[in-house]
Amino acid sequence: MWLSRLKERRPTIKIAAAYQISHDHLAKVAYRLRKTGLLEAARGRGGGIRLSRSASQIIIGDIIRATEEDMALVECLGQTRTCRIAGVCRFRELFRKALEAYFEVLDAMTLEDAVQFPEALKGALNINRPAIPH
């Protein structure tokens, strides 16, 4: 969300600190987002990450698909189907439809839509200060 308000790269360490999350976790998420083309990254002086396109062109559903390894809500939706009652249980269809509806909602929203109050976001993350040149 922070990157949606900026054009320049930001170091992941600063983003992790602003959100008060593990830098290692953020680095893993950023790696997945880079692999799918949602983020650009550069190392070294002036390095960091930024969105690969405008926030209005990034679909929330695509972000979730890129960052989650397994969308199987129940075992029978996954690759391995070892459930003994699979042939007589209707949960597989129920959860498949629920997952489809979930992504229908997420696919209707962009990253820009998710940041309705950018100034409030900046305040909450303590990023109102001008960027420090690298």
Rosetta constraint file for C-alpha pairs under 8 A:
AtomPair CA 1 CA 5 HARMONIC 7.37 0.50
AtomPair CA 1 CA 111 HARMONIC 7.02 0.50
AtomPair CA 1 CA 114 HARMONIC 7.83 0.50
AtomPair CA 1 CA 115 HARMONIC 6.71 0.50
AtomPair CA 2 CA 6 HARMONIC 7.18 0.50
AtomPair CA 2 CA 15 HARMONIC 7.71 0.50
AtomPair CA 2 CA 121 HARMONIC 7.71 0.50
AtomPair CA 2 CA 122 HARMONIC 7.65 0.50
AtomPair CA 3 CA 7 HARMONIC 7.46 0.50
AtomPair CA 3 CA 10 HARMONIC 7.76 0.50
AtomPair CA 3 CA 50 HARMONIC 5.92 0.50
AtomPair CA 3 CA 51 HARMONIC 6.36 0.50
AtomPair CA 4 CA 51 HARMONIC 7.04 0.50
AtomPair CA 4 CA 54 HARMONIC 7.28 0.50
AtomPair CA 4 CA 55 HARMONIC 5.34 0.50
AtomPair CA 4 CA 111 HARMONIC 7.09 0.50
AtomPair CA 4 CA 112 HARMONIC 6.81 0.50
AtomPair CA 4 CA 115 HARMONIC 7.94 0.50
AtomPair CA 5 CA 118 HARMONIC 7.20 0.50
AtomPair CA 6 CA 50 HARMONIC 7.76 0.50
AtomPair CA 7 CA 50 HARMONIC 7.00 0.50
AtomPair CA 7 CA 51 HARMONIC 7.85 0.50
AtomPair CA 8 CA 50 HARMONIC 6.51 0.50
AtomPair CA 9 CA 41 HARMONIC 7.61 0.50
AtomPair CA 9 CA 46 HARMONIC 7.31 0.50
AtomPair CA 9 CA 47 HARMONIC 6.33 0.50
AtomPair CA 9 CA 48 HARMONIC 4.94 0.50
AtomPair CA 9 CA 49 HARMONIC 4.81 0.50
AtomPair CA 9 CA 50 HARMONIC 4.80 0.50
AtomPair CA 10 CA 14 HARMONIC 7.08 0.50
AtomPair CA 10 CA 15 HARMONIC 7.16 0.50
AtomPair CA 10 CA 47 HARMONIC 7.03 0.50
AtomPair CA 10 CA 48 HARMONIC 4.62 0.50
AtomPair CA 10 CA 49 HARMONIC 5.34 0.50
AtomPair CA 10 CA 50 HARMONIC 6.60 0.50
AtomPair CA 11 CA 15 HARMONIC 6.65 0.50
AtomPair CA 11 CA 47 HARMONIC 6.44 0.50
AtomPair CA 11 CA 48 HARMONIC 4.00 0.50
AtomPair CA 11 CA 49 HARMONIC 6.27 0.50
AtomPair CA 12 CA 16 HARMONIC 6.00 0.50
AtomPair CA 12 CA 23 HARMONIC 6.93 0.50
AtomPair CA 12 CA 26 HARMONIC 7.04 0.50
AtomPair CA 12 CA 27 HARMONIC 6.83 0.50
AtomPair CA 12 CA 48 HARMONIC 6.17 0.50
AtomPair CA 12 CA 49 HARMONIC 6.85 0.50
AtomPair CA 13 CA 17 HARMONIC 6.19 0.50
AtomPair CA 13 CA 23 HARMONIC 5.89 0.50
AtomPair CA 14 CA 18 HARMONIC 6.19 0.50
AtomPair CA 15 CA 19 HARMONIC 6.32 0.50
AtomPair CA 16 CA 20 HARMONIC 5.69 0.50
AtomPair CA 16 CA 21 HARMONIC 5.12 0.50
AtomPair CA 16 CA 22 HARMONIC 6.18 0.50
AtomPair CA 16 CA 23 HARMONIC 5.25 0.50
AtomPair CA 16 CA 26 HARMONIC 6.50 0.50
AtomPair CA 17 CA 21 HARMONIC 6.52 0.50
AtomPair CA 17 CA 23 HARMONIC 7.71 0.50
AtomPair CA 18 CA 125 HARMONIC 5.21 0.50
AtomPair CA 18 CA 126 HARMONIC 6.84 0.50
AtomPair CA 18 CA 127 HARMONIC 7.73 0.50
AtomPair CA 19 CA 125 HARMONIC 6.47 0.50
AtomPair CA 21 CA 25 HARMONIC 7.49 0.50
AtomPair CA 21 CA 26 HARMONIC 7.37 0.50
AtomPair CA 22 CA 26 HARMONIC 6.35 0.50
AtomPair CA 23 CA 27 HARMONIC 6.04 0.50
AtomPair CA 24 CA 28 HARMONIC 6.40 0.50
AtomPair CA 25 CA 29 HARMONIC 6.38 0.50
AtomPair CA 26 CA 30 HARMONIC 5.95 0.50
AtomPair CA 27 CA 31 HARMONIC 6.04 0.50
AtomPair CA 28 CA 32 HARMONIC 6.45 0.50
AtomPair CA 29 CA 33 HARMONIC 6.27 0.50
AtomPair CA 29 CA 67 HARMONIC 6.04 0.50
AtomPair CA 30 CA 34 HARMONIC 6.05 0.50
AtomPair CA 30 CA 39 HARMONIC 7.21 0.50
AtomPair CA 30 CA 49 HARMONIC 7.88 0.50
AtomPair CA 31 CA 35 HARMONIC 6.22 0.50
AtomPair CA 32 CA 36 HARMONIC 6.45 0.50
AtomPair CA 32 CA 66 HARMONIC 6.13 0.50
AtomPair CA 32 CA 67 HARMONIC 6.01 0.50
AtomPair CA 33 CA 37 HARMONIC 6.28 0.50
AtomPair CA 33 CA 38 HARMONIC 5.20 0.50
AtomPair CA 33 CA 39 HARMONIC 5.54 0.50
AtomPair CA 33 CA 63 HARMONIC 7.25 0.50
AtomPair CA 33 CA 66 HARMONIC 6.06 0.50
AtomPair CA 33 CA 67 HARMONIC 6.83 0.50
AtomPair CA 34 CA 38 HARMONIC 5.76 0.50
AtomPair CA 34 CA 39 HARMONIC 4.61 0.50
AtomPair CA 34 CA 40 HARMONIC 5.94 0.50
AtomPair CA 34 CA 41 HARMONIC 7.21 0.50
AtomPair CA 36 CA 66 HARMONIC 6.50 0.50
AtomPair CA 37 CA 52 HARMONIC 6.69 0.50
AtomPair CA 38 CA 51 HARMONIC 6.09 0.50
AtomPair CA 38 CA 52 HARMONIC 5.37 0.50
AtomPair CA 38 CA 53 HARMONIC 7.30 0.50
AtomPair CA 38 CA 58 HARMONIC 7.42 0.50
AtomPair CA 38 CA 63 HARMONIC 7.70 0.50
AtomPair CA 39 CA 49 HARMONIC 6.54 0.50
AtomPair CA 39 CA 50 HARMONIC 5.63 0.50
AtomPair CA 39 CA 51 HARMONIC 4.53 0.50
AtomPair CA 39 CA 52 HARMONIC 4.75 0.50
AtomPair CA 40 CA 49 HARMONIC 5.62 0.50
AtomPair CA 40 CA 50 HARMONIC 5.45 0.50
AtomPair CA 40 CA 51 HARMONIC 6.05 0.50
AtomPair CA 40 CA 52 HARMONIC 5.28 0.50
AtomPair CA 41 CA 47 HARMONIC 7.00 0.50
AtomPair CA 41 CA 48 HARMONIC 5.58 0.50
AtomPair CA 41 CA 49 HARMONIC 4.41 0.50
AtomPair CA 41 CA 50 HARMONIC 6.58 0.50
AtomPair CA 42 CA 46 HARMONIC 7.83 0.50
AtomPair CA 42 CA 47 HARMONIC 4.57 0.50
AtomPair CA 42 CA 48 HARMONIC 5.42 0.50
AtomPair CA 42 CA 49 HARMONIC 6.63 0.50
AtomPair CA 43 CA 47 HARMONIC 4.54 0.50
AtomPair CA 43 CA 48 HARMONIC 6.29 0.50
AtomPair CA 44 CA 48 HARMONIC 8.00 0.50
AtomPair CA 45 CA 134 HARMONIC 6.32 0.50
AtomPair CA 46 CA 133 HARMONIC 7.88 0.50
AtomPair CA 46 CA 134 HARMONIC 5.01 0.50
AtomPair CA 51 CA 55 HARMONIC 7.44 0.50
AtomPair CA 53 CA 57 HARMONIC 6.53 0.50
AtomPair CA 53 CA 58 HARMONIC 7.24 0.50
AtomPair CA 54 CA 58 HARMONIC 6.87 0.50
AtomPair CA 55 CA 110 HARMONIC 6.71 0.50
AtomPair CA 55 CA 111 HARMONIC 5.01 0.50
AtomPair CA 55 CA 112 HARMONIC 4.81 0.50
AtomPair CA 56 CA 110 HARMONIC 5.60 0.50
AtomPair CA 56 CA 111 HARMONIC 6.18 0.50
AtomPair CA 56 CA 112 HARMONIC 4.96 0.50
AtomPair CA 56 CA 113 HARMONIC 7.37 0.50
AtomPair CA 57 CA 110 HARMONIC 6.59 0.50
AtomPair CA 57 CA 111 HARMONIC 7.70 0.50
AtomPair CA 58 CA 62 HARMONIC 7.33 0.50
AtomPair CA 58 CA 63 HARMONIC 7.76 0.50
AtomPair CA 58 CA 110 HARMONIC 5.40 0.50
AtomPair CA 58 CA 111 HARMONIC 5.68 0.50
AtomPair CA 58 CA 112 HARMONIC 7.87 0.50
AtomPair CA 59 CA 63 HARMONIC 6.71 0.50
AtomPair CA 59 CA 106 HARMONIC 7.36 0.50
AtomPair CA 59 CA 107 HARMONIC 5.79 0.50
AtomPair CA 59 CA 108 HARMONIC 7.33 0.50
AtomPair CA 59 CA 109 HARMONIC 5.95 0.50
AtomPair CA 59 CA 110 HARMONIC 4.37 0.50
AtomPair CA 59 CA 111 HARMONIC 6.20 0.50
AtomPair CA 60 CA 64 HARMONIC 6.41 0.50
AtomPair CA 60 CA 106 HARMONIC 5.38 0.50
AtomPair CA 60 CA 107 HARMONIC 6.03 0.50
AtomPair CA 60 CA 108 HARMONIC 7.88 0.50
AtomPair CA 60 CA 109 HARMONIC 5.86 0.50
AtomPair CA 60 CA 110 HARMONIC 5.45 0.50
AtomPair CA 60 CA 111 HARMONIC 5.96 0.50
AtomPair CA 61 CA 65 HARMONIC 6.15 0.50
AtomPair CA 61 CA 103 HARMONIC 5.89 0.50
AtomPair CA 61 CA 106 HARMONIC 4.61 0.50
AtomPair CA 61 CA 107 HARMONIC 4.70 0.50
AtomPair CA 61 CA 109 HARMONIC 7.80 0.50
AtomPair CA 62 CA 66 HARMONIC 6.06 0.50
AtomPair CA 62 CA 107 HARMONIC 7.32 0.50
AtomPair CA 63 CA 67 HARMONIC 6.24 0.50
AtomPair CA 64 CA 68 HARMONIC 5.93 0.50
AtomPair CA 65 CA 69 HARMONIC 7.62 0.50
AtomPair CA 70 CA 78 HARMONIC 7.53 0.50
AtomPair CA 71 CA 78 HARMONIC 7.67 0.50
AtomPair CA 72 CA 76 HARMONIC 7.57 0.50
AtomPair CA 72 CA 77 HARMONIC 4.91 0.50
AtomPair CA 72 CA 78 HARMONIC 5.01 0.50
AtomPair CA 73 CA 77 HARMONIC 6.77 0.50
AtomPair CA 73 CA 95 HARMONIC 6.62 0.50
AtomPair CA 73 CA 99 HARMONIC 7.68 0.50
AtomPair CA 74 CA 78 HARMONIC 7.23 0.50
AtomPair CA 74 CA 92 HARMONIC 7.40 0.50
AtomPair CA 74 CA 95 HARMONIC 7.34 0.50
AtomPair CA 75 CA 80 HARMONIC 7.24 0.50
AtomPair CA 75 CA 81 HARMONIC 6.51 0.50
AtomPair CA 75 CA 82 HARMONIC 7.88 0.50
AtomPair CA 75 CA 83 HARMONIC 7.34 0.50
AtomPair CA 76 CA 80 HARMONIC 7.06 0.50
AtomPair CA 76 CA 81 HARMONIC 4.98 0.50
AtomPair CA 76 CA 82 HARMONIC 7.35 0.50
AtomPair CA 76 CA 83 HARMONIC 6.64 0.50
AtomPair CA 76 CA 86 HARMONIC 7.13 0.50
AtomPair CA 76 CA 92 HARMONIC 6.14 0.50
AtomPair CA 77 CA 81 HARMONIC 7.52 0.50
AtomPair CA 77 CA 92 HARMONIC 6.38 0.50
AtomPair CA 77 CA 95 HARMONIC 7.95 0.50
AtomPair CA 77 CA 96 HARMONIC 7.13 0.50
AtomPair CA 81 CA 86 HARMONIC 7.99 0.50
AtomPair CA 85 CA 89 HARMONIC 5.89 0.50
AtomPair CA 86 CA 90 HARMONIC 7.90 0.50
AtomPair CA 86 CA 92 HARMONIC 7.75 0.50
AtomPair CA 90 CA 94 HARMONIC 6.47 0.50
AtomPair CA 91 CA 95 HARMONIC 5.96 0.50
AtomPair CA 92 CA 96 HARMONIC 6.03 0.50
AtomPair CA 93 CA 97 HARMONIC 6.17 0.50
AtomPair CA 94 CA 98 HARMONIC 6.25 0.50
AtomPair CA 95 CA 99 HARMONIC 6.03 0.50
AtomPair CA 96 CA 100 HARMONIC 6.20 0.50
AtomPair CA 97 CA 101 HARMONIC 6.18 0.50
AtomPair CA 98 CA 102 HARMONIC 6.11 0.50
AtomPair CA 99 CA 103 HARMONIC 6.33 0.50
AtomPair CA 100 CA 104 HARMONIC 6.17 0.50
AtomPair CA 101 CA 105 HARMONIC 6.47 0.50
AtomPair CA 102 CA 106 HARMONIC 6.44 0.50
AtomPair CA 103 CA 107 HARMONIC 5.68 0.50
AtomPair CA 104 CA 108 HARMONIC 6.45 0.50
AtomPair CA 105 CA 109 HARMONIC 7.10 0.50
AtomPair CA 109 CA 113 HARMONIC 5.99 0.50
AtomPair CA 109 CA 114 HARMONIC 7.14 0.50
AtomPair CA 110 CA 114 HARMONIC 6.52 0.50
AtomPair CA 111 CA 115 HARMONIC 6.66 0.50
AtomPair CA 112 CA 116 HARMONIC 7.33 0.50
AtomPair CA 115 CA 121 HARMONIC 7.62 0.50
AtomPair CA 117 CA 121 HARMONIC 6.32 0.50
AtomPair CA 118 CA 122 HARMONIC 6.23 0.50
AtomPair CA 119 CA 123 HARMONIC 6.29 0.50
AtomPair CA 120 CA 124 HARMONIC 6.08 0.50
AtomPair CA 121 CA 125 HARMONIC 6.14 0.50
AtomPair CA 122 CA 126 HARMONIC 5.81 0.50
AtomPair CA 122 CA 127 HARMONIC 4.92 0.50
AtomPair CA 122 CA 128 HARMONIC 5.51 0.50
AtomPair CA 123 CA 127 HARMONIC 6.27 0.50
AtomPair CA 123 CA 128 HARMONIC 6.08 0.50
